[in-house]
Amino acid sequence: MVQSQVSIDGESFLLAQDQDLDGLRRRFEEASASTGRFVDFVVVGNRSVAALITATSRVTISVSTVQFDSRGTGDTDFPFGGHCDLI
């Protein structure tokens, strides 16, 4: 599968599979051209992230091929991760 990663000011986020990279790139560009805006996206584990992007933010998008990971479907109604209870 193809895995996309966004790094914002040195903090990295693995994106969920359904994220539109071209659309996300446009939103980052538009936010950086303004006085600053929050850009929302979904990461692996189906968690929502809102990043404040300004003209001084450094954003890198990378794409690589990795083994399938079922945690990153993009469905925020069913997040995966965090603390688990073992029975």
C-alpha beads as a LAMMPS data file, in Angstrom:
LAMMPS data file: protein, C-alpha beads

87 atoms
86 bonds

1 atom types
1 bond types

-500.0 500.0 xlo xhi
-500.0 500.0 ylo yhi
-500.0 500.0 zlo zhi

Masses

1 110.0

Atoms # bond

1 1 1 0.000 0.000 0.000
2 1 1 1.058 3.608 -0.393
3 1 1 1.604 5.484 2.862
4 1 1 1.719 9.265 3.000
5 1 1 3.343 11.274 5.753
6 1 1 3.087 14.970 6.551
7 1 1 5.720 16.714 8.619
8 1 1 4.795 20.111 10.056
9 1 1 7.536 22.060 11.795
10 1 1 9.355 18.822 12.594
11 1 1 6.366 16.807 13.859
12 1 1 5.355 13.907 11.613
13 1 1 1.901 12.481 10.948
14 1 1 1.097 9.307 8.988
15 1 1 -2.011 10.046 6.938
16 1 1 -5.059 7.795 6.725
17 1 1 -5.549 6.126 3.349
18 1 1 -8.464 8.262 2.143
19 1 1 -6.647 11.609 2.407
20 1 1 -6.563 13.637 -0.819
21 1 1 -2.902 14.694 -1.081
22 1 1 -3.506 17.242 -3.840
23 1 1 -6.347 18.820 -1.855
24 1 1 -4.298 18.784 1.339
25 1 1 -1.368 20.402 -0.447
26 1 1 -3.671 23.151 -1.770
27 1 1 -5.059 23.780 1.723
28 1 1 -1.529 24.045 3.148
29 1 1 -0.560 26.486 0.388
30 1 1 -3.694 28.607 0.894
31 1 1 -3.199 28.690 4.672
32 1 1 0.449 29.714 4.351
33 1 1 -0.484 32.536 1.981
34 1 1 -2.881 33.972 4.583
35 1 1 -2.286 35.243 8.099
36 1 1 -2.704 31.621 9.223
37 1 1 -5.426 28.972 9.175
38 1 1 -6.137 25.589 10.669
39 1 1 -5.881 22.716 8.201
40 1 1 -7.740 19.524 9.158
41 1 1 -6.673 16.019 8.132
42 1 1 -7.041 12.418 9.350
43 1 1 -4.075 10.304 10.471
44 1 1 -3.507 6.555 10.894
45 1 1 -5.752 5.330 13.670
46 1 1 -8.589 7.454 12.223
47 1 1 -7.799 10.423 14.430
48 1 1 -8.516 13.978 13.361
49 1 1 -5.718 16.550 13.460
50 1 1 -6.041 20.325 13.071
51 1 1 -2.722 22.070 12.391
52 1 1 -2.325 25.849 12.423
53 1 1 -0.399 26.712 9.261
54 1 1 1.185 30.152 8.891
55 1 1 3.634 31.769 6.480
56 1 1 6.519 30.517 8.646
57 1 1 5.349 26.877 8.905
58 1 1 7.510 24.203 7.291
59 1 1 5.444 21.422 5.708
60 1 1 6.818 18.315 3.988
61 1 1 4.708 15.608 2.333
62 1 1 6.319 12.241 1.590
63 1 1 4.937 9.075 0.025
64 1 1 6.304 5.534 0.335
65 1 1 5.210 1.954 -0.312
66 1 1 4.677 -0.151 2.837
67 1 1 2.787 -3.246 3.978
68 1 1 -0.972 -2.881 4.422
69 1 1 -2.096 -1.255 7.693
70 1 1 -5.808 -1.630 8.507
71 1 1 -5.716 1.161 11.132
72 1 1 -5.712 4.026 8.627
73 1 1 -9.061 3.799 6.878
74 1 1 -9.918 7.448 7.531
75 1 1 -13.165 6.610 9.341
76 1 1 -13.083 8.972 12.325
77 1 1 -16.234 7.372 13.762
78 1 1 -14.131 4.280 14.519
79 1 1 -10.731 5.442 15.792
80 1 1 -8.041 2.943 16.635
81 1 1 -5.330 3.362 19.216
82 1 1 -4.806 4.705 22.676
83 1 1 -5.025 2.669 25.838
84 1 1 -6.406 -0.851 25.618
85 1 1 -8.053 -2.961 28.277
86 1 1 -6.823 -6.535 28.297
87 1 1 -9.256 -9.062 29.653

Bonds

1 1 1 2
2 1 2 3
3 1 3 4
4 1 4 5
5 1 5 6
6 1 6 7
7 1 7 8
8 1 8 9
9 1 9 10
10 1 10 11
11 1 11 12
12 1 12 13
13 1 13 14
14 1 14 15
15 1 15 16
16 1 16 17
17 1 17 18
18 1 18 19
19 1 19 20
20 1 20 21
21 1 21 22
22 1 22 23
23 1 23 24
24 1 24 25
25 1 25 26
26 1 26 27
27 1 27 28
28 1 28 29
29 1 29 30
30 1 30 31
31 1 31 32
32 1 32 33
33 1 33 34
34 1 34 35
35 1 35 36
36 1 36 37
37 1 37 38
38 1 38 39
39 1 39 40
40 1 40 41
41 1 41 42
42 1 42 43
43 1 43 44
44 1 44 45
45 1 45 46
46 1 46 47
47 1 47 48
48 1 48 49
49 1 49 50
50 1 50 51
51 1 51 52
52 1 52 53
53 1 53 54
54 1 54 55
55 1 55 56
56 1 56 57
57 1 57 58
58 1 58 59
59 1 59 60
60 1 60 61
61 1 61 62
62 1 62 63
63 1 63 64
64 1 64 65
65 1 65 66
66 1 66 67
67 1 67 68
68 1 68 69
69 1 69 70
70 1 70 71
71 1 71 72
72 1 72 73
73 1 73 74
74 1 74 75
75 1 75 76
76 1 76 77
77 1 77 78
78 1 78 79
79 1 79 80
80 1 80 81
81 1 81 82
82 1 82 83
83 1 83 84
84 1 84 85
85 1 85 86
86 1 86 87
